[in-house]
Amino acid sequence: MKAIPRPAFKTQGIPSDTLIQPQPIEIINEYEIDSTGVQQCVASYAKGRFLGKGGFARCYELRDLTTGKIHACKMVEKSSLAKPRALNKLKTEIRIHRAMEHPNVVKFNRYFEDDKYYYILLELCNHKSMMELLRKRKSLAECEVRYYMKQIVLAVKYMHDRRIIHRDLKLGNLFIREMRVKIGDFGLATQLTEEKERKWTICGTPNYIAPEILMGKTGHSFEVDIWSIGVIMYTLLVGTPPFETDKLETTYHRIKTNTWSFPDHLDLSQEARNLVSSILTISPDARPSLDTILSHHFFDGKYTPSQLPEMALSSVPNFPITPAKRSGLPVRMSPARTSPAKTSPAKVLAAKLEAAPSPKRALFQNNENNPHLINGCTNFPEKNIHGKRNTAREVKPMDTSLRSPQHHKILRVFRKEGSEDDERIRSLRSQMTRAALTDTTKETKASHHQENSDENEQGRATLELMHKSLAATLTSDRPKETRSEEVLEDPTCWVERWVDLSAKYGLGYQLVDGTYGAVFNDHSRIALYSRPRSSFAFGKNQESIIEYRSHQGERMILTQTQAEQAHLEHQIKKKVTLLNMFKNHFTDHAGPCEAKAGQQYHLTRWFRTKSAIIFRMSDRSIQLNFLDHTKLMLSHDGQVVTFVDKKKIKTTRRLGSIDFESNPELLHRLRYVRDILLYLLSKNNGETQEP
């Protein structure tokens, strides 16, 4: 394994301490020995983010540098497998898993090793596991349970037909990719040599382990997986495992005595209750077969979605049949789930704001111009994003103090004759629908210029360097470089999710490093950092920090506790409330981002065109999210480009090393960024005017 070195960057016009150099990434090479006995490198991978750990393995994203394909890689350190039994266990897992190919089994891609590690490359499941699903949803509707359970049962049937027993079926080992279940983690799996063979190893996960494994008197076979299927089904319906207690000994005792029940308050169909009860039977021989489960009345003739939308990961989707108790309809749900589901994250947020008590309700009253929610993750439907407004009932605005003076105005760009660059500027005139980079009143302009003169000067210098780098790189006579493209570490200052409520308040966002923030229409901004930065002198206090900047440039730093207890000005208190509501909405629908150590950043300014939304970050990088869901970031004075293509593959490269002949999609977008930079520079020169 080797690391790609950091490239050198020109820093003219920018103090050296303000440039954040990209960290080198770890490269893992796969070698094979050819027929002549010579070792050849057959593939190279860039090690990405940490996914999780279990047993002896740690799991990371691994990106193939040739194809761009991203794998989930289980890395097992060889030193941890010193005992022959542990090594044999890993070899059994590889042998069993690589032999299977089923749409509901995590695909085994390849396996290799080097002097230090064993590498198992698997299909990457973009929606994590059903454990995360249940953590967000609490419990599922019966039609959703049918949807998932059919897939699980079919996958287990496929394994049993090949005499494979998984022995560790649980929500954490049921992964979701493109809203389909994939069974993974075959670390405890075994393959029988004949149908009647019994196994005696005590293994499994406490809440899901079958009673015959705990008792150990008669051995165990395929029926242990069927028992786990019953536990999984109960857990999806109820929200908690049937035998779960605070003490392990008590949980095992309840399993051995089969002590469990359905909660009295839960409204479940009799078919669901009967199926779970028939599976959770002490005697393995009395449990139904997989074919019997699939033909049970719970599945037979009942509505089952052919495909669930991605929003079902975080909220109840709309179904063609409205469930109701004792209605005779084929789907039943608890009363808590009978209200109409929100069809987009924006409507989910709007419902919360509508129901919020004063003063939150006054802060968040919705109207029909309220823009929709945008989210960079795949947890949300994308049919309404970028420019399409969600319609909600019209209400009288309760708070207009956060409105910007340029509300509903469009920038007008003056043209200069005979200039190709000015022609590009003029072509952007009709696109500018929102510009938080400028103010539209003389009074605000004067104060804003005075408050941020140093920042604006450095920001302009950065824009000039970016435009100069792009203009030089994108010229037709650019010499081709012979060296291969350098791949760098992905940026940490990246807008992961955002919601545009600028029709009344501003834009809320979540960065990939765990920072939450908002940029308000009055040009103030606020950020909630997951941990103190080095410049925040709070000693050993590791509490989250709130940083607020007014439109006059006044800066206030508080811990989250201080913000809740302090007697803040009315307007600041409102904005802290808005920030917390944004944060809660993001975490409720997509979960929190993993907090990362080191310097943390925030969004400073943003605006929109018909083609993209543009973010300016505190490290002076610029990010564009395009209509077609591609994303691009220019950082390090324009020397580094991060690009997310339509397949959601993210790559970070040095600008000068990119081969544009093989990346026409990226070339087209970089030209657009060049025009945006030219527009911003001309605007700063006074070549723009409000209507």
Helices and strands as residue ranges (DSSP letters): E 2-3, G 16-18, E 26-33, E 39-54, E 57-64, E 70-77, G 78-81, H 84-98, E 108-113, E 117-123, H 130-137, H 142-161, E 164-165, G 171-173, E 174-177, E 180-183, E 190-191, H 211-215, H 223-238, H 248-257, H 270-279, G 284-286, H 290-294, G 310-313, G 335-337, H 345-355, H 360-364, E 373-375, E 412-413, H 420-427, G 429-431, E 434-435, H 442-451, H 453-473, E 495-501, E 506-511, E 516-520, E 525-529, E 545-549, E 555-559, H 560-565, H 570-590, E 603-608, E 612-617, E 622-626, E 631-635, E 640-644, E 650-654, G 655-657, H 664-684, E 688-689
